[in-house]
Amino acid sequence: MPPKGTTKKKAANDGSTTHTPTLAEQLSYLHSPRLFKNPNYTKNANRRTKNLKTVLGQERERERVERERRRQERDSQAMDIYEVKKELVEVNEEIPTYLSIEAPPSVLPQRHFCDITGLEAPYTDPRTGLRYHDKSVYELIKNLSPSAAKDYLAARGVNPVVR
């Protein structure tokens, strides 16, 4: 270390030395062309993002307006019995929306999760009925009191019967 008050002399930069890029600069993708981006894209400043609550509210309102329109059409027309039956069938047909989507039950077996960690649980303790992930969790379950085991089972929604 040089003594206080002295400074190293800097070499005069006459412009003949070239800048050697660092490893980070060599590996950087900052200046490489992005072929997946549209070069003519401009962001629409007037478009606003909507949160889920707003989207669902607009969906409910659209459904309400559609129901009201159907009701007014039905009331305004004089129909015979055949047309009434036909319209009842049309009213029962639901237009799929975010609120009315239904799916059949899964064909895959139900997954079980560890009552302690929340990870997938391939094992069940025969004494307490608690599900566990691995042997380290099992060691903890073996040391649980019956009341604590009942609390874990109750949190899962199982009628706790601990022997």
C-alpha positions as CSV (number, residue, x, y, z in Angstrom):
1,M,0.0,0.0,0.0
2,P,1.4,3.4,-0.9
3,P,2.0,6.0,1.8
4,K,-0.7,8.6,2.4
5,G,-0.7,11.6,0.1
6,T,0.8,9.8,-2.8
7,T,-1.2,8.8,-5.8
8,K,-0.4,6.4,-8.6
9,K,0.3,8.0,-11.8
10,K,-2.2,7.1,-14.5
11,A,-1.1,6.2,-17.9
12,A,-2.0,8.7,-20.5
13,N,-4.8,7.4,-22.7
14,D,-4.0,8.3,-26.2
15,G,-6.9,6.4,-27.7
16,S,-4.7,3.6,-29.1
17,T,-5.9,1.1,-26.6
18,T,-9.2,-0.7,-27.4
19,H,-11.9,-1.6,-24.9
20,T,-11.9,-5.3,-24.1
21,P,-15.4,-6.5,-23.3
22,T,-16.0,-8.2,-20.0
23,L,-17.4,-11.7,-19.8
24,A,-20.8,-10.2,-18.8
25,E,-20.8,-8.0,-21.9
26,Q,-19.8,-10.9,-24.1
27,L,-22.7,-13.1,-22.9
28,S,-25.3,-10.3,-22.8
29,Y,-28.3,-10.6,-25.1
30,L,-29.1,-6.9,-24.7
31,H,-28.1,-5.8,-28.2
32,S,-28.9,-9.0,-30.1
33,P,-32.0,-8.9,-32.4
34,R,-35.3,-10.2,-30.9
35,L,-36.9,-12.1,-33.7
36,F,-40.0,-13.0,-31.7
37,K,-41.0,-9.4,-31.2
38,N,-42.9,-7.4,-33.7
39,P,-40.8,-4.3,-34.6
40,N,-43.9,-2.3,-35.6
41,Y,-45.7,-2.9,-32.3
42,T,-46.8,0.2,-30.4
43,K,-48.5,0.0,-27.0
44,N,-52.0,1.3,-26.8
45,A,-51.9,3.9,-24.0
46,N,-55.7,4.0,-23.7
47,R,-56.1,0.3,-22.9
48,R,-56.3,-0.5,-19.2
49,T,-55.9,-3.8,-17.5
50,K,-58.9,-5.1,-15.5
51,N,-58.7,-7.1,-12.3
52,L,-60.7,-10.3,-11.8
53,K,-63.4,-8.6,-9.8
54,T,-64.1,-6.1,-12.6
55,V,-64.2,-8.9,-15.2
56,L,-66.6,-11.0,-13.2
57,G,-68.8,-8.0,-12.5
58,Q,-69.0,-7.2,-16.2
59,E,-69.8,-10.9,-16.9
60,R,-72.6,-10.9,-14.4
61,E,-74.0,-7.7,-15.9
62,R,-73.9,-9.1,-19.4
63,E,-75.7,-12.3,-18.2
64,R,-78.4,-10.1,-16.5
65,V,-78.9,-8.0,-19.6
66,E,-79.2,-11.2,-21.7
67,R,-81.8,-12.7,-19.3
68,E,-83.8,-9.5,-19.3
69,R,-83.8,-9.3,-23.1
70,R,-85.0,-12.9,-23.3
71,R,-87.8,-12.2,-20.8
72,Q,-89.0,-9.2,-22.8
73,E,-89.0,-11.1,-26.0
74,R,-91.0,-13.9,-24.4
75,D,-93.5,-11.5,-22.9
76,S,-94.0,-9.5,-26.1
77,Q,-94.8,-12.4,-28.4
78,A,-98.1,-14.2,-28.5
79,M,-97.2,-17.9,-28.7
80,D,-98.9,-21.1,-29.1
81,I,-98.1,-24.2,-27.0
82,Y,-95.4,-25.5,-29.4
83,E,-93.5,-22.2,-29.3
84,V,-93.6,-22.1,-25.5
85,K,-92.0,-25.6,-25.3
86,K,-89.4,-24.6,-27.8
87,E,-88.5,-21.4,-25.9
88,L,-88.3,-23.3,-22.6
89,V,-85.7,-25.6,-24.1
90,E,-83.8,-22.5,-25.3
91,V,-83.9,-20.8,-21.9
92,N,-82.5,-24.0,-20.2
93,E,-79.5,-24.0,-22.6
94,E,-76.8,-22.1,-20.8
95,I,-74.2,-20.0,-22.6
96,P,-70.9,-21.0,-21.1
97,T,-69.4,-18.1,-19.1
98,Y,-66.7,-17.7,-16.5
99,L,-69.3,-18.2,-13.8
100,S,-71.2,-21.2,-15.3
101,I,-68.4,-23.4,-16.6
102,E,-68.7,-26.9,-15.2
103,A,-66.5,-29.9,-15.8
104,P,-67.0,-33.6,-15.2
105,P,-65.1,-35.2,-12.3
106,S,-61.5,-36.1,-12.9
107,V,-60.7,-39.7,-14.0
108,L,-57.4,-39.4,-12.2
109,P,-57.2,-40.7,-8.6
110,Q,-57.5,-38.0,-5.9
111,R,-54.2,-36.7,-4.7
112,H,-53.4,-36.9,-0.9
113,F,-51.3,-34.2,0.8
114,C,-49.2,-34.3,4.0
115,D,-51.1,-33.0,7.0
116,I,-48.0,-31.5,8.4
117,T,-46.0,-30.1,5.5
118,G,-48.6,-29.8,2.7
119,L,-46.4,-31.8,0.3
120,E,-47.7,-34.9,-1.6
121,A,-48.3,-37.7,0.9
122,P,-47.9,-41.3,-0.3
123,Y,-48.1,-42.7,3.3
124,T,-50.7,-42.8,6.1
125,D,-50.0,-43.4,9.8
126,P,-52.2,-46.4,10.9
127,R,-52.4,-45.2,14.5
128,T,-53.5,-41.6,14.0
129,G,-54.7,-41.6,10.4
130,L,-52.5,-38.6,9.5
131,R,-51.0,-38.5,6.1
132,Y,-47.2,-37.8,5.9
133,H,-44.6,-37.1,3.2
134,D,-41.5,-39.0,4.4
135,K,-39.8,-40.6,7.4
136,S,-38.7,-37.4,9.0
137,V,-42.4,-36.2,9.2
138,Y,-43.3,-39.7,10.5
139,E,-40.9,-39.3,13.4
140,L,-42.7,-36.0,14.2
141,I,-46.1,-37.7,14.0
142,K,-45.0,-40.5,16.3
143,N,-44.2,-37.9,19.0
144,L,-47.5,-36.0,18.6
145,S,-50.0,-36.1,21.4
146,P,-53.5,-37.5,20.6
147,S,-55.0,-34.0,21.0
148,A,-52.5,-32.5,18.5
149,A,-53.3,-35.4,16.0
150,K,-57.0,-34.7,16.4
151,D,-56.4,-31.1,15.6
152,Y,-54.6,-32.0,12.4
153,L,-57.3,-34.4,11.4
154,A,-60.0,-31.8,12.2
155,A,-58.1,-29.2,10.0
156,R,-58.4,-31.7,7.1
157,G,-62.1,-32.1,7.8
158,V,-61.9,-35.7,9.0
159,N,-63.8,-36.9,12.0
160,P,-60.9,-37.5,14.4
161,V,-60.7,-41.0,15.9
162,V,-57.3,-41.5,17.5
163,R,-56.5,-44.8,19.2
